[in-house]
């Protein structure tokens, strides 16, 4: 889902803008065009919960991945967002880390645990 987050953030902004009340008296002002507020201003809206959620999600994913070893970072980028997104964890362990099923799932669990800690989830 990580590569789709920028699009989801943009959709949240557009949806919020479309749902905002429209001026039913636009025709009274004549041919003067309304100026659009800058995109930066829209992004900083504190009331847009969807945008905030996706923005925080992206930051938490980036912090989690940046906290991993360089080898694991490379594997995560390649196997989740790159050319090898079709690989399962067993194959990733065999090809990239040369470890068995039990060890690769321990690595996976540690990555998910780090992400949960970033998100403030305790279990």
C-alpha positions as CSV (number, residue, x, y, z in Angstrom):
1,X,0.0,0.0,0.0
2,X,3.0,2.3,0.6
3,X,3.4,3.4,-3.1
4,X,-0.3,4.3,-3.2
5,X,-0.2,6.6,-0.2
6,X,0.6,9.8,-2.2
7,X,-2.4,9.2,-4.4
8,X,-4.6,8.4,-1.4
9,X,-3.5,11.7,0.3
10,X,-4.3,13.6,-2.9
11,X,-7.7,11.9,-3.1
12,X,-8.4,12.9,0.5
13,X,-7.6,16.5,-0.4
14,X,-9.7,16.5,-3.5
15,X,-12.6,14.8,-1.7
16,X,-12.5,17.4,1.1
17,X,-12.4,20.2,-1.5
18,X,-15.4,18.7,-3.4
19,X,-17.4,18.2,-0.3
20,X,-16.9,21.8,0.8
21,X,-19.9,24.0,0.3
22,X,-20.0,25.6,-3.2
23,X,-21.0,29.1,-3.7
24,X,-24.5,29.1,-5.2
25,X,-24.2,32.8,-6.1
26,X,-21.1,32.5,-8.3
27,X,-22.9,34.0,-11.3
28,X,-23.5,37.3,-9.4
29,X,-19.8,38.1,-9.4
30,X,-19.6,38.2,-13.2
31,X,-16.8,36.8,-15.2
32,X,-14.2,37.3,-12.5
33,X,-12.5,33.9,-11.9
34,X,-12.0,32.7,-8.4
35,X,-8.4,32.1,-7.4
36,X,-7.6,28.6,-6.1
37,X,-5.8,28.4,-2.7
38,X,-2.3,27.0,-3.0
39,X,-1.9,23.3,-2.6
40,X,0.4,23.7,0.4
41,X,-2.4,25.4,2.2
42,X,-4.7,22.6,1.5
43,X,-2.2,20.0,2.7
44,X,-1.9,21.8,6.0
45,X,-5.6,21.5,6.8
46,X,-5.9,20.3,10.3
47,X,-9.5,19.1,9.7
48,X,-8.7,16.6,7.0
49,X,-8.5,13.3,9.0
50,X,-7.9,11.1,6.0
51,X,-5.0,13.1,4.8
52,X,-3.5,13.1,8.3
53,X,-3.9,9.4,8.6
54,X,-2.2,8.6,5.3
55,X,0.6,11.2,6.0
56,X,1.3,9.6,9.4
57,X,1.2,6.1,8.0
58,X,3.8,7.0,5.3
59,X,6.0,8.6,8.0
60,X,5.7,5.6,10.2
61,X,6.6,3.2,7.4
62,X,9.6,5.4,6.4
63,X,10.9,5.5,10.0
64,X,10.4,1.7,10.4
65,X,12.3,0.9,7.1
66,X,15.0,3.4,7.9
67,X,15.6,1.8,11.2
68,X,16.4,-1.6,9.6
69,X,19.8,-2.8,8.5
70,X,20.8,-1.7,4.9
71,X,20.4,-5.2,3.7
72,X,16.9,-5.5,5.0
73,X,16.0,-2.0,3.6
74,X,17.1,-3.2,0.2
75,X,15.0,-6.4,0.5
76,X,12.0,-4.5,1.6
77,X,12.2,-2.0,-1.2
78,X,12.8,-4.6,-3.8
79,X,10.2,-7.2,-2.6
80,X,7.4,-4.9,-1.6
81,X,7.7,-1.9,-3.9
82,X,10.0,-3.1,-6.6
83,X,10.2,-5.7,-9.3
84,X,9.8,-8.8,-7.0
85,X,6.5,-8.0,-5.3
86,X,5.2,-11.5,-6.1
87,X,7.7,-13.2,-3.8
88,X,6.4,-14.7,-0.5
89,X,8.4,-14.6,2.7
90,X,9.8,-18.1,2.4
91,X,11.2,-17.3,-1.0
92,X,12.6,-14.0,0.2
93,X,14.4,-15.8,3.0
94,X,15.8,-18.4,0.8
95,X,17.0,-16.1,-2.0
96,X,18.1,-13.0,-0.2
97,X,19.0,-14.0,3.3
98,X,19.8,-17.7,2.9
99,X,17.7,-18.6,5.9
100,X,14.9,-21.1,6.6
101,X,11.2,-20.6,7.1
102,X,11.4,-20.2,10.8
103,X,14.2,-17.6,10.6
104,X,12.6,-15.5,7.9
105,X,9.3,-15.4,9.8
106,X,11.2,-14.2,12.9
107,X,12.7,-11.4,10.8
108,X,9.2,-10.6,9.5
109,X,7.8,-10.5,13.0
110,X,10.6,-8.2,14.1
111,X,9.8,-5.8,11.2
112,X,6.1,-5.8,12.0
113,X,6.8,-5.3,15.7
114,X,9.0,-2.3,14.8
115,X,6.2,-0.9,12.7
116,X,3.6,-1.4,15.5
117,X,5.9,0.4,17.9
118,X,6.1,3.3,15.4
119,X,2.3,3.4,15.2
120,X,2.0,3.4,19.0
121,X,0.4,-0.1,19.1
122,X,1.4,-2.3,22.0
123,X,0.6,-5.9,22.4
